[in-house]
Amino acid sequence: MCQQFGTIISTKAILDKNTNKCKGYGFVDFDSPSAAEGAVKALTAKNIQAQMAKVGIWYQHRRQATVRLHASNT
């Protein structure tokens, strides 16, 4: 769903602890703010709730900048 907007560093679907099924939301870490912003705009245009989960940029082990996006289908 988000690959077309830029390089994805990692993804995480949030699971229900009792059922082990996806709760309907998750996180996508992009390598640039522009990729995350593009994904937010495109997903919200499709009525998918999406927002930047972190205002700033954080760094992984290799000092590569990543930006986290929160997306939900609820």
N, CA, C and O atoms as a Tripos MOL2 file, in Angstrom:
@<TRIPOS>MOLECULE
protein
  296   295    74     0     0
PROTEIN
NO_CHARGES

@<TRIPOS>ATOM
      1 N           0.8120   -1.1860    0.0000 N.3       1 MET1
      2 CA          0.0000    0.0000    0.0000 C.3       1 MET1
      3 C           0.8660    1.2660    0.0000 C.2       1 MET1
      4 O           0.4600    2.2790   -0.5690 O.2       1 MET1
      5 N           2.0180    1.2300    0.6090 N.am      2 CYS2
      6 CA          2.8480    2.4300    0.7530 C.3       2 CYS2
      7 C           4.1220    2.4080   -0.0760 C.2       2 CYS2
      8 O           4.8070    3.4270   -0.1650 O.2       2 CYS2
      9 N           4.4530    1.2980   -0.6750 N.am      3 GLN3
     10 CA          5.7200    1.1390   -1.3850 C.3       3 GLN3
     11 C           5.8920    2.1520   -2.5140 C.2       3 GLN3
     12 O           7.0130    2.5690   -2.8040 O.2       3 GLN3
     13 N           4.8060    2.5470   -3.1450 N.am      4 GLN4
     14 CA          4.8850    3.4710   -4.2780 C.3       4 GLN4
     15 C           5.3240    4.8790   -3.8870 C.2       4 GLN4
     16 O           5.6470    5.6770   -4.7670 O.2       4 GLN4
     17 N           5.3440    5.2080   -2.6050 N.am      5 PHE5
     18 CA          5.6530    6.5600   -2.1620 C.3       5 PHE5
     19 C           7.1150    6.7750   -1.8020 C.2       5 PHE5
     20 O           7.5480    7.9170   -1.6520 O.2       5 PHE5
     21 N           7.8750    5.7100   -1.6630 N.am      6 GLY6
     22 CA          9.2850    5.8580   -1.3370 C.3       6 GLY6
     23 C           9.8530    4.6000   -0.7140 C.2       6 GLY6
     24 O           9.1600    3.5940   -0.5610 O.2       6 GLY6
     25 N          11.1110    4.6720   -0.3610 N.am      7 THR7
     26 CA         11.8020    3.5300    0.2280 C.3       7 THR7
     27 C          11.3040    3.2960    1.6490 C.2       7 THR7
     28 O          11.3230    4.1980    2.4870 O.2       7 THR7
     29 N          10.8590    2.0710    1.9040 N.am      8 ILE8
     30 CA         10.3680    1.6930    3.2260 C.3       8 ILE8
     31 C          11.4910    1.0080    3.9830 C.2       8 ILE8
     32 O          12.1160    0.0720    3.4850 O.2       8 ILE8
     33 N          11.7380    1.4880    5.1930 N.am      9 ILE9
     34 CA         12.7760    0.9090    6.0450 C.3       9 ILE9
     35 C          12.2100   -0.2630    6.8480 C.2       9 ILE9
     36 O          12.8580   -1.3010    6.9800 O.2       9 ILE9
     37 N          10.9970   -0.0920    7.3840 N.am     10 SER10
     38 CA         10.3720   -1.1770    8.1500 C.3      10 SER10
     39 C           8.8680   -0.9350    8.2510 C.2      10 SER10
     40 O           8.3850    0.1720    8.0120 O.2      10 SER10
     41 N           8.1420   -1.9880    8.6080 N.am     11 THR11
     42 CA          6.6980   -1.9110    8.8190 C.3      11 THR11
     43 C           6.3430   -2.6770   10.0860 C.2      11 THR11
     44 O           7.0840   -3.5600   10.5200 O.2      11 THR11
     45 N           5.2070   -2.3310   10.6710 N.am     12 LYS12
     46 CA          4.7560   -3.0130   11.8830 C.3      12 LYS12
     47 C           3.2320   -2.9630   11.9330 C.2      12 LYS12
     48 O           2.6450   -1.8850   12.0250 O.2      12 LYS12
     49 N           2.5950   -4.1280   11.8730 N.am     13 ALA13
     50 CA          1.1510   -4.2320   12.0780 C.3      13 ALA13
     51 C           0.9190   -4.4850   13.5650 C.2      13 ALA13
     52 O           1.6290   -5.2820   14.1780 O.2      13 ALA13
     53 N          -0.0640   -3.8150   14.1430 N.am     14 ILE14
     54 CA         -0.3540   -3.9640   15.5640 C.3      14 ILE14
     55 C          -1.3720   -5.0890   15.7390 C.2      14 ILE14
     56 O          -2.4650   -5.0450   15.1740 O.2      14 ILE14
     57 N          -0.9970   -6.0990   16.5300 N.am     15 LEU15
     58 CA         -1.8200   -7.2860   16.7180 C.3      15 LEU15
     59 C          -2.5280   -7.2830   18.0630 C.2      15 LEU15
     60 O          -1.9990   -6.7800   19.0540 O.2      15 LEU15
     61 N          -3.7290   -7.8500   18.0870 N.am     16 ASP16
     62 CA         -4.4710   -8.0540   19.3260 C.3      16 ASP16
     63 C          -3.7930   -9.1870   20.0940 C.2      16 ASP16
     64 O          -3.5150  -10.2430   19.5250 O.2      16 ASP16
     65 N          -3.5280   -8.9750   21.3710 N.am     17 LYS17
     66 CA         -2.8130   -9.9840   22.1640 C.3      17 LYS17
     67 C          -3.6270  -11.2600   22.3640 C.2      17 LYS17
     68 O          -3.0520  -12.3420   22.4880 O.2      17 LYS17
     69 N          -4.9500  -11.1510   22.3970 N.am     18 ASN18
     70 CA         -5.7930  -12.3170   22.6390 C.3      18 ASN18
     71 C          -6.0620  -13.1360   21.3820 C.2      18 ASN18
     72 O          -6.0680  -14.3660   21.4290 O.2      18 ASN18
     73 N          -6.2850  -12.4560   20.2560 N.am     19 THR19
     74 CA         -6.6410  -13.1680   19.0220 C.3      19 THR19
     75 C          -5.4810  -13.3180   18.0520 C.2      19 THR19
     76 O          -5.5420  -14.1290   17.1280 O.2      19 THR19
     77 N          -4.4180  -12.5340   18.2580 N.am     20 ASN20
     78 CA         -3.2620  -12.5080   17.3630 C.3      20 ASN20
     79 C          -3.6280  -12.0300   15.9550 C.2      20 ASN20
     80 O          -2.9130  -12.3130   14.9940 O.2      20 ASN20
     81 N          -4.7480  -11.3030   15.8400 N.am     21 LYS21
     82 CA         -5.1760  -10.7210   14.5580 C.3      21 LYS21
     83 C          -4.8560   -9.2340   14.5630 C.2      21 LYS21
     84 O          -4.7800   -8.5980   15.6150 O.2      21 LYS21
     85 N          -4.6700   -8.7010   13.3720 N.am     22 CYS22
     86 CA         -4.3490   -7.2880   13.2350 C.3      22 CYS22
     87 C          -5.4990   -6.4310   13.7470 C.2      22 CYS22
     88 O          -6.6670   -6.7120   13.4760 O.2      22 CYS22
     89 N          -5.1560   -5.3870   14.4880 N.am     23 LYS23
     90 CA         -6.1640   -4.4740   15.0220 C.3      23 LYS23
     91 C          -6.6380   -3.4650   13.9740 C.2      23 LYS23
     92 O          -7.5460   -2.6800   14.2450 O.2      23 LYS23
     93 N          -6.0450   -3.4740   12.7980 N.am     24 GLY24
     94 CA         -6.4640   -2.5700   11.7340 C.3      24 GLY24
     95 C          -5.5920   -1.3440   11.5820 C.2      24 GLY24
     96 O          -5.9480   -0.4100   10.8630 O.2      24 GLY24
     97 N          -4.4450   -1.3400   12.2570 N.am     25 TYR25
     98 CA         -3.5280   -0.2240   12.0760 C.3      25 TYR25
     99 C          -2.0860   -0.6870   12.2480 C.2      25 TYR25
    100 O          -1.8140   -1.7810   12.7440 O.2      25 TYR25
    101 N          -1.1800    0.1730   11.8250 N.am     26 GLY26
    102 CA          0.2300   -0.1740   11.9190 C.3      26 GLY26
    103 C           1.0920    1.0220   11.6040 C.2      26 GLY26
    104 O           0.6010    2.1460   11.4990 O.2      26 GLY26
    105 N           2.3860    0.7770   11.4510 N.am     27 PHE27
    106 CA          3.3560    1.8280   11.2220 C.3      27 PHE27
    107 C           4.2300    1.4850   10.0270 C.2      27 PHE27
    108 O           4.5310    0.3170    9.7800 O.2      27 PHE27
    109 N           4.6290    2.4980    9.2960 N.am     28 VAL28
    110 CA          5.5520    2.3530    8.1730 C.3      28 VAL28
    111 C           6.6670    3.3620    8.3870 C.2      28 VAL28
    112 O           6.3970    4.5480    8.5750 O.2      28 VAL28
    113 N           7.9040    2.9160    8.3630 N.am     29 ASP29
    114 CA          9.0580    3.8000    8.4820 C.3      29 ASP29
    115 C           9.6430    4.0440    7.0940 C.2      29 ASP29
    116 O          10.0960    3.1110    6.4320 O.2      29 ASP29
    117 N           9.6310    5.3050    6.6590 N.am     30 PHE30
    118 CA         10.1920    5.6960    5.3670 C.3      30 PHE30
    119 C          11.5810    6.2750    5.5530 C.2      30 PHE30
    120 O          11.9600    6.6720    6.6550 O.2      30 PHE30
    121 N          12.3390    6.3190    4.4610 N.am     31 ASP31
    122 CA         13.6910    6.8590    4.5410 C.3      31 ASP31
    123 C          13.7330    8.3760    4.3950 C.2      31 ASP31
    124 O          14.7930    8.9770    4.5680 O.2      31 ASP31
    125 N          12.6010    9.0070    4.0810 N.am     32 SER32
    126 CA         12.6070   10.4700    3.9430 C.3      32 SER32
    127 C          11.2670   11.0620    4.3500 C.2      32 SER32
    128 O          10.2340   10.4050    4.2210 O.2      32 SER32
    129 N          11.2750   12.2930    4.8390 N.am     33 PRO33
    130 CA         10.0270   12.9650    5.1950 C.3      33 PRO33
    131 C           9.1100   13.1560    3.9930 C.2      33 PRO33
    132 O           7.8910   13.0570    4.1310 O.2      33 PRO33
    133 N           9.6680   13.4270    2.8250 N.am     34 SER34
    134 CA          8.8340   13.6570    1.6440 C.3      34 SER34
    135 C           8.0720   12.3990    1.2510 C.2      34 SER34
    136 O           6.9340   12.4950    0.7920 O.2      34 SER34
    137 N           8.6650   11.2310    1.4160 N.am     35 ALA35
    138 CA          7.9790    9.9790    1.1130 C.3      35 ALA35
    139 C           6.8130    9.7710    2.0710 C.2      35 ALA35
    140 O           5.7220    9.3870    1.6500 O.2      35 ALA35
    141 N           7.0370   10.0210    3.3480 N.am     36 ALA36
    142 CA          5.9680    9.8630    4.3430 C.3      36 ALA36
    143 C           4.8490   10.8710    4.1070 C.2      36 ALA36
    144 O           3.6720   10.5220    4.2010 O.2      36 ALA36
    145 N           5.2020   12.1090    3.8040 N.am     37 GLU37
    146 CA          4.1930   13.1300    3.5400 C.3      37 GLU37
    147 C           3.3640   12.7840    2.3090 C.2      37 GLU37
    148 O           2.1480   12.9780    2.2970 O.2      37 GLU37
    149 N           4.0250   12.2730    1.2740 N.am     38 GLY38
    150 CA          3.3070   11.8470    0.0670 C.3      38 GLY38
    151 C           2.3500   10.7110    0.3610 C.2      38 GLY38
    152 O           1.2370   10.6840   -0.1660 O.2      38 GLY38
    153 N           2.7700    9.7730    1.1960 N.am     39 ALA39
    154 CA          1.9080    8.6500    1.5680 C.3      39 ALA39
    155 C           0.7080    9.1370    2.3660 C.2      39 ALA39
    156 O          -0.4120    8.6830    2.1330 O.2      39 ALA39
    157 N           0.9250   10.0520    3.3030 N.am     40 VAL40
    158 CA         -0.1820   10.5840    4.1080 C.3      40 VAL40
    159 C          -1.2120   11.2460    3.1970 C.2      40 VAL40
    160 O          -2.4070   10.9850    3.3260 O.2      40 VAL40
    161 N          -0.7680   12.0870    2.2900 N.am     41 LYS41
    162 CA         -1.6890   12.7910    1.3890 C.3      41 LYS41
    163 C          -2.4710   11.8110    0.5170 C.2      41 LYS41
    164 O          -3.6860   11.9460    0.3720 O.2      41 LYS41
    165 N          -1.7950   10.8410   -0.0550 N.am     42 ALA42
    166 CA         -2.4590    9.8880   -0.9490 C.3      42 ALA42
    167 C          -3.4190    8.9780   -0.1890 C.2      42 ALA42
    168 O          -4.5170    8.7000   -0.6730 O.2      42 ALA42
    169 N          -3.0240    8.5110    0.9890 N.am     43 LEU43
    170 CA         -3.8840    7.6130    1.7540 C.3      43 LEU43
    171 C          -5.1220    8.3390    2.2790 C.2      43 LEU43
    172 O          -6.2210    7.7850    2.2480 O.2      43 LEU43
    173 N          -4.9560    9.5600    2.7570 N.am     44 THR44
    174 CA         -6.1210   10.3020    3.2420 C.3      44 THR44
    175 C          -7.0750   10.6350    2.0980 C.2      44 THR44
    176 O          -8.2860   10.7070    2.3070 O.2      44 THR44
    177 N          -6.5470   10.8360    0.8980 N.am     45 ALA45
    178 CA         -7.4000   11.0680   -0.2750 C.3      45 ALA45
    179 C          -8.2520    9.8380   -0.5940 C.2      45 ALA45
    180 O          -9.3150    9.9550   -1.2020 O.2      45 ALA45
    181 N          -7.7770    8.6550   -0.1780 N.am     46 LYS46
    182 CA         -8.5230    7.4010   -0.3730 C.3      46 LYS46
    183 C          -9.3460    7.0440    0.8620 C.2      46 LYS46
    184 O          -9.8070    5.9110    0.9950 O.2      46 LYS46
    185 N          -9.5320    8.0140    1.7700 N.am     47 ASN47
    186 CA        -10.2920    7.8200    3.0140 C.3      47 ASN47
    187 C          -9.6800    6.7920    3.9520 C.2      47 ASN47
    188 O         -10.3930    6.1140    4.6920 O.2      47 ASN47
    189 N          -8.3530    6.6780    3.9200 N.am     48 ILE48
    190 CA         -7.6210    5.8490    4.8710 C.3      48 ILE48
    191 C          -6.9760    6.8040    5.8620 C.2      48 ILE48
    192 O          -6.2550    7.7220    5.4700 O.2      48 ILE48
    193 N          -7.2350    6.5890    7.1380 N.am     49 GLN49
    194 CA         -6.6740    7.4610    8.1580 C.3      49 GLN49
    195 C          -5.1600    7.2720    8.1980 C.2      49 GLN49
    196 O          -4.6720    6.1670    8.4350 O.2      49 GLN49
    197 N          -4.4280    8.3490    7.9670 N.am     50 ALA50
    198 CA         -2.9650    8.2850    7.9780 C.3      50 ALA50
    199 C          -2.4240    9.5920    8.5300 C.2      50 ALA50
    200 O          -2.9640   10.6640    8.2590 O.2      50 ALA50
    201 N          -1.3660    9.4930    9.2990 N.am     51 GLN51
    202 CA         -0.7370   10.6890    9.8640 C.3      51 GLN51
    203 C           0.7080   10.3900   10.2040 C.2      51 GLN51
    204 O           1.1090    9.2340   10.3420 O.2      51 GLN51
    205 N           1.4780   11.4500   10.3360 N.am     52 MET52
    206 CA          2.8520   11.3000   10.7690 C.3      52 MET52
    207 C           2.8200   10.9350   12.2510 C.2      52 MET52
    208 O           2.1960   11.6380   13.0470 O.2      52 MET52
    209 N           3.4740    9.8620   12.6240 N.am     53 ALA53
    210 CA          3.4620    9.4100   14.0090 C.3      53 ALA53
    211 C           4.4890   10.1510   14.8540 C.2      53 ALA53
    212 O           4.3240   10.2670   16.0680 O.2      53 ALA53
    213 N           5.5340   10.6450   14.2320 N.am     54 LYS54
    214 CA          6.5570   11.3960   14.9610 C.3      54 LYS54
    215 C           6.7930   12.6990   14.2180 C.2      54 LYS54
    216 O           6.9010   12.7150   12.9920 O.2      54 LYS54
    217 N           6.8700   13.7730   14.9540 N.am     55 VAL55
    218 CA          7.0740   15.0770   14.3350 C.3      55 VAL55
    219 C           8.4850   15.1970   13.7970 C.2      55 VAL55
    220 O           8.6900   15.7310   12.7070 O.2      55 VAL55
    221 N           9.4490   14.7110   14.5370 N.am     56 GLY56
    222 CA         10.8400   14.8240   14.1360 C.3      56 GLY56
    223 C          11.3170   13.6110   13.3570 C.2      56 GLY56
    224 O          10.5440   12.7070   13.0390 O.2      56 GLY56
    225 N          12.5660   13.6150   13.0690 N.am     57 ILE57
    226 CA         13.2140   12.5030   12.3790 C.3      57 ILE57
    227 C          14.0820   11.7790   13.3920 C.2      57 ILE57
    228 O          14.7760   12.4180   14.1830 O.2      57 ILE57
    229 N          14.0520   10.4530   13.3760 N.am     58 TRP58
    230 CA         14.9110    9.7000   14.2650 C.3      58 TRP58
    231 C          15.8950    8.8920   13.4370 C.2      58 TRP58
    232 O          15.7130    8.7280   12.2300 O.2      58 TRP58
    233 N          16.9290    8.3900   14.0800 N.am     59 TYR59
    234 CA         18.0120    7.7210   13.3690 C.3      59 TYR59
    235 C          18.1470    6.2730   13.7890 C.2      59 TYR59
    236 O          18.0580    5.9300   14.9680 O.2      59 TYR59
    237 N          18.3670    5.4200   12.7750 N.am     60 GLN60
    238 CA         18.6050    4.0050   13.0300 C.3      60 GLN60
    239 C          20.0990    3.7690   13.2320 C.2      60 GLN60
    240 O          20.8920    4.7080   13.3050 O.2      60 GLN60
    241 N          20.4570    2.4940   13.3200 N.am     61 HIS61
    242 CA         21.8480    2.1050   13.5950 C.3      61 HIS61
    243 C          22.8430    2.7110   12.6180 C.2      61 HIS61
    244 O          23.9410    3.0950   13.0200 O.2      61 HIS61
    245 N          22.4850    2.8030   11.3550 N.am     62 ARG62
    246 CA         23.4210    3.2900   10.3440 C.3      62 ARG62
    247 C          23.3610    4.8010   10.1610 C.2      62 ARG62
    248 O          23.9160    5.3310    9.1980 O.2      62 ARG62
    249 N          22.6970    5.4940   11.0690 N.am     63 ARG63
    250 CA         22.5100    6.9400   10.9860 C.3      63 ARG63
    251 C          21.6980    7.3220    9.7620 C.2      63 ARG63
    252 O          21.8590    8.4180    9.2250 O.2      63 ARG63
    253 N          20.8400    6.4390    9.3250 N.am     64 GLN64
    254 CA         19.9790    6.7140    8.1870 C.3      64 GLN64
    255 C          18.6820    7.3370    8.7090 C.2      64 GLN64
    256 O          18.0300    6.7710    9.5860 O.2      64 GLN64
    257 N          18.3190    8.4690    8.1870 N.am     65 ALA65
    258 CA         17.1170    9.1520    8.6430 C.3      65 ALA65
    259 C          15.8770    8.3700    8.2280 C.2      65 ALA65
    260 O          15.7850    7.8970    7.0950 O.2      65 ALA65
    261 N          14.9260    8.2370    9.1460 N.am     66 THR66
    262 CA         13.6670    7.5930    8.8340 C.3      66 THR66
    263 C          12.5270    8.4220    9.4060 C.2      66 THR66
    264 O          12.7060    9.1510   10.3810 O.2      66 THR66
    265 N          11.3640    8.3060    8.7990 N.am     67 VAL67
    266 CA         10.1800    9.0110    9.2560 C.3      67 VAL67
    267 C           9.0570    8.0010    9.3760 C.2      67 VAL67
    268 O           8.8280    7.2150    8.4570 O.2      67 VAL67
    269 N           8.3550    8.0130   10.4980 N.am     68 ARG68
    270 CA          7.3250    7.0300   10.7860 C.3      68 ARG68
    271 C           5.9370    7.5520   10.4310 C.2      68 ARG68
    272 O           5.5830    8.6860   10.7520 O.2      68 ARG68
    273 N           5.1590    6.7010    9.7610 N.am     69 LEU69
    274 CA          3.7870    6.9980    9.3700 C.3      69 LEU69
    275 C           2.8540    6.0380   10.0920 C.2      69 LEU69
    276 O           3.1220    4.8380   10.1520 O.2      69 LEU69
    277 N           1.7680    6.5530   10.6350 N.am     70 HIS70
    278 CA          0.7440    5.7260   11.2600 C.3      70 HIS70
    279 C          -0.4410    5.6700   10.3280 C.2      70 HIS70
    280 O          -0.9650    6.7150    9.9420 O.2      70 HIS70
    281 N          -0.8830    4.4800    9.9510 N.am     71 ALA71
    282 CA         -2.0290    4.3200    9.0590 C.3      71 ALA71
    283 C          -3.0280    3.3650    9.6740 C.2      71 ALA71
    284 O          -2.6590    2.3840   10.3190 O.2      71 ALA71
    285 N          -4.3060    3.6670    9.4650 N.am     72 SER72
    286 CA         -5.3720    2.8600   10.0510 C.3      72 SER72
    287 C          -6.5110    2.7290    9.0690 C.2      72 SER72
    288 O          -6.8030    3.6620    8.3210 O.2      72 SER72
    289 N          -7.1580    1.5750    9.0660 N.am     73 ASN73
    290 CA         -8.3340    1.4020    8.2140 C.3      73 ASN73
    291 C          -9.6160    1.5620    8.9880 C.2      73 ASN73
    292 O         -10.6940    1.2650    8.4730 O.2      73 ASN73
    293 N          -9.5180    2.0340   10.2370 N.am     74 THR74
    294 CA        -10.7120    2.2190   11.0620 C.3      74 THR74
    295 C         -11.0850    3.6700   11.1800 C.2      74 THR74
    296 O         -12.0690    4.0030   11.8410 O.2      74 THR74
@<TRIPOS>BOND
     1     1     2 1
     2     2     3 1
     3     3     4 2
     4     3     5 am
     5     5     6 1
     6     6     7 1
     7     7     8 2
     8     7     9 am
     9     9    10 1
    10    10    11 1
    11    11    12 2
    12    11    13 am
    13    13    14 1
    14    14    15 1
    15    15    16 2
    16    15    17 am
    17    17    18 1
    18    18    19 1
    19    19    20 2
    20    19    21 am
    21    21    22 1
    22    22    23 1
    23    23    24 2
    24    23    25 am
    25    25    26 1
    26    26    27 1
    27    27    28 2
    28    27    29 am
    29    29    30 1
    30    30    31 1
    31    31    32 2
    32    31    33 am
    33    33    34 1
    34    34    35 1
    35    35    36 2
    36    35    37 am
    37    37    38 1
    38    38    39 1
    39    39    40 2
    40    39    41 am
    41    41    42 1
    42    42    43 1
    43    43    44 2
    44    43    45 am
    45    45    46 1
    46    46    47 1
    47    47    48 2
    48    47    49 am
    49    49    50 1
    50    50    51 1
    51    51    52 2
    52    51    53 am
    53    53    54 1
    54    54    55 1
    55    55    56 2
    56    55    57 am
    57    57    58 1
    58    58    59 1
    59    59    60 2
    60    59    61 am
    61    61    62 1
    62    62    63 1
    63    63    64 2
    64    63    65 am
    65    65    66 1
    66    66    67 1
    67    67    68 2
    68    67    69 am
    69    69    70 1
    70    70    71 1
    71    71    72 2
    72    71    73 am
    73    73    74 1
    74    74    75 1
    75    75    76 2
    76    75    77 am
    77    77    78 1
    78    78    79 1
    79    79    80 2
    80    79    81 am
    81    81    82 1
    82    82    83 1
    83    83    84 2
    84    83    85 am
    85    85    86 1
    86    86    87 1
    87    87    88 2
    88    87    89 am
    89    89    90 1
    90    90    91 1
    91    91    92 2
    92    91    93 am
    93    93    94 1
    94    94    95 1
    95    95    96 2
    96    95    97 am
    97    97    98 1
    98    98    99 1
    99    99   100 2
   100    99   101 am
   101   101   102 1
   102   102   103 1
   103   103   104 2
   104   103   105 am
   105   105   106 1
   106   106   107 1
   107   107   108 2
   108   107   109 am
   109   109   110 1
   110   110   111 1
   111   111   112 2
   112   111   113 am
   113   113   114 1
   114   114   115 1
   115   115   116 2
   116   115   117 am
   117   117   118 1
   118   118   119 1
   119   119   120 2
   120   119   121 am
   121   121   122 1
   122   122   123 1
   123   123   124 2
   124   123   125 am
   125   125   126 1
   126   126   127 1
   127   127   128 2
   128   127   129 am
   129   129   130 1
   130   130   131 1
   131   131   132 2
   132   131   133 am
   133   133   134 1
   134   134   135 1
   135   135   136 2
   136   135   137 am
   137   137   138 1
   138   138   139 1
   139   139   140 2
   140   139   141 am
   141   141   142 1
   142   142   143 1
   143   143   144 2
   144   143   145 am
   145   145   146 1
   146   146   147 1
   147   147   148 2
   148   147   149 am
   149   149   150 1
   150   150   151 1
   151   151   152 2
   152   151   153 am
   153   153   154 1
   154   154   155 1
   155   155   156 2
   156   155   157 am
   157   157   158 1
   158   158   159 1
   159   159   160 2
   160   159   161 am
   161   161   162 1
   162   162   163 1
   163   163   164 2
   164   163   165 am
   165   165   166 1
   166   166   167 1
   167   167   168 2
   168   167   169 am
   169   169   170 1
   170   170   171 1
   171   171   172 2
   172   171   173 am
   173   173   174 1
   174   174   175 1
   175   175   176 2
   176   175   177 am
   177   177   178 1
   178   178   179 1
   179   179   180 2
   180   179   181 am
   181   181   182 1
   182   182   183 1
   183   183   184 2
   184   183   185 am
   185   185   186 1
   186   186   187 1
   187   187   188 2
   188   187   189 am
   189   189   190 1
   190   190   191 1
   191   191   192 2
   192   191   193 am
   193   193   194 1
   194   194   195 1
   195   195   196 2
   196   195   197 am
   197   197   198 1
   198   198   199 1
   199   199   200 2
   200   199   201 am
   201   201   202 1
   202   202   203 1
   203   203   204 2
   204   203   205 am
   205   205   206 1
   206   206   207 1
   207   207   208 2
   208   207   209 am
   209   209   210 1
   210   210   211 1
   211   211   212 2
   212   211   213 am
   213   213   214 1
   214   214   215 1
   215   215   216 2
   216   215   217 am
   217   217   218 1
   218   218   219 1
   219   219   220 2
   220   219   221 am
   221   221   222 1
   222   222   223 1
   223   223   224 2
   224   223   225 am
   225   225   226 1
   226   226   227 1
   227   227   228 2
   228   227   229 am
   229   229   230 1
   230   230   231 1
   231   231   232 2
   232   231   233 am
   233   233   234 1
   234   234   235 1
   235   235   236 2
   236   235   237 am
   237   237   238 1
   238   238   239 1
   239   239   240 2
   240   239   241 am
   241   241   242 1
   242   242   243 1
   243   243   244 2
   244   243   245 am
   245   245   246 1
   246   246   247 1
   247   247   248 2
   248   247   249 am
   249   249   250 1
   250   250   251 1
   251   251   252 2
   252   251   253 am
   253   253   254 1
   254   254   255 1
   255   255   256 2
   256   255   257 am
   257   257   258 1
   258   258   259 1
   259   259   260 2
   260   259   261 am
   261   261   262 1
   262   262   263 1
   263   263   264 2
   264   263   265 am
   265   265   266 1
   266   266   267 1
   267   267   268 2
   268   267   269 am
   269   269   270 1
   270   270   271 1
   271   271   272 2
   272   271   273 am
   273   273   274 1
   274   274   275 1
   275   275   276 2
   276   275   277 am
   277   277   278 1
   278   278   279 1
   279   279   280 2
   280   279   281 am
   281   281   282 1
   282   282   283 1
   283   283   284 2
   284   283   285 am
   285   285   286 1
   286   286   287 1
   287   287   288 2
   288   287   289 am
   289   289   290 1
   290   290   291 1
   291   291   292 2
   292   291   293 am
   293   293   294 1
   294   294   295 1
   295   295   296 2
@<TRIPOS>SUBSTRUCTURE
     1 MET1         2 RESIDUE 1 A MET
     2 CYS2         6 RESIDUE 1 A CYS
     3 GLN3        10 RESIDUE 1 A GLN
     4 GLN4        14 RESIDUE 1 A GLN
     5 PHE5        18 RESIDUE 1 A PHE
     6 GLY6        22 RESIDUE 1 A GLY
     7 THR7        26 RESIDUE 1 A THR
     8 ILE8        30 RESIDUE 1 A ILE
     9 ILE9        34 RESIDUE 1 A ILE
    10 SER10       38 RESIDUE 1 A SER
    11 THR11       42 RESIDUE 1 A THR
    12 LYS12       46 RESIDUE 1 A LYS
    13 ALA13       50 RESIDUE 1 A ALA
    14 ILE14       54 RESIDUE 1 A ILE
    15 LEU15       58 RESIDUE 1 A LEU
    16 ASP16       62 RESIDUE 1 A ASP
    17 LYS17       66 RESIDUE 1 A LYS
    18 ASN18       70 RESIDUE 1 A ASN
    19 THR19       74 RESIDUE 1 A THR
    20 ASN20       78 RESIDUE 1 A ASN
    21 LYS21       82 RESIDUE 1 A LYS
    22 CYS22       86 RESIDUE 1 A CYS
    23 LYS23       90 RESIDUE 1 A LYS
    24 GLY24       94 RESIDUE 1 A GLY
    25 TYR25       98 RESIDUE 1 A TYR
    26 GLY26      102 RESIDUE 1 A GLY
    27 PHE27      106 RESIDUE 1 A PHE
    28 VAL28      110 RESIDUE 1 A VAL
    29 ASP29      114 RESIDUE 1 A ASP
    30 PHE30      118 RESIDUE 1 A PHE
    31 ASP31      122 RESIDUE 1 A ASP
    32 SER32      126 RESIDUE 1 A SER
    33 PRO33      130 RESIDUE 1 A PRO
    34 SER34      134 RESIDUE 1 A SER
    35 ALA35      138 RESIDUE 1 A ALA
    36 ALA36      142 RESIDUE 1 A ALA
    37 GLU37      146 RESIDUE 1 A GLU
    38 GLY38      150 RESIDUE 1 A GLY
    39 ALA39      154 RESIDUE 1 A ALA
    40 VAL40      158 RESIDUE 1 A VAL
    41 LYS41      162 RESIDUE 1 A LYS
    42 ALA42      166 RESIDUE 1 A ALA
    43 LEU43      170 RESIDUE 1 A LEU
    44 THR44      174 RESIDUE 1 A THR
    45 ALA45      178 RESIDUE 1 A ALA
    46 LYS46      182 RESIDUE 1 A LYS
    47 ASN47      186 RESIDUE 1 A ASN
    48 ILE48      190 RESIDUE 1 A ILE
    49 GLN49      194 RESIDUE 1 A GLN
    50 ALA50      198 RESIDUE 1 A ALA
    51 GLN51      202 RESIDUE 1 A GLN
    52 MET52      206 RESIDUE 1 A MET
    53 ALA53      210 RESIDUE 1 A ALA
    54 LYS54      214 RESIDUE 1 A LYS
    55 VAL55      218 RESIDUE 1 A VAL
    56 GLY56      222 RESIDUE 1 A GLY
    57 ILE57      226 RESIDUE 1 A ILE
    58 TRP58      230 RESIDUE 1 A TRP
    59 TYR59      234 RESIDUE 1 A TYR
    60 GLN60      238 RESIDUE 1 A GLN
    61 HIS61      242 RESIDUE 1 A HIS
    62 ARG62      246 RESIDUE 1 A ARG
    63 ARG63      250 RESIDUE 1 A ARG
    64 GLN64      254 RESIDUE 1 A GLN
    65 ALA65      258 RESIDUE 1 A ALA
    66 THR66      262 RESIDUE 1 A THR
    67 VAL67      266 RESIDUE 1 A VAL
    68 ARG68      270 RESIDUE 1 A ARG
    69 LEU69      274 RESIDUE 1 A LEU
    70 HIS70      278 RESIDUE 1 A HIS
    71 ALA71      282 RESIDUE 1 A ALA
    72 SER72      286 RESIDUE 1 A SER
    73 ASN73      290 RESIDUE 1 A ASN
    74 THR74      294 RESIDUE 1 A THR
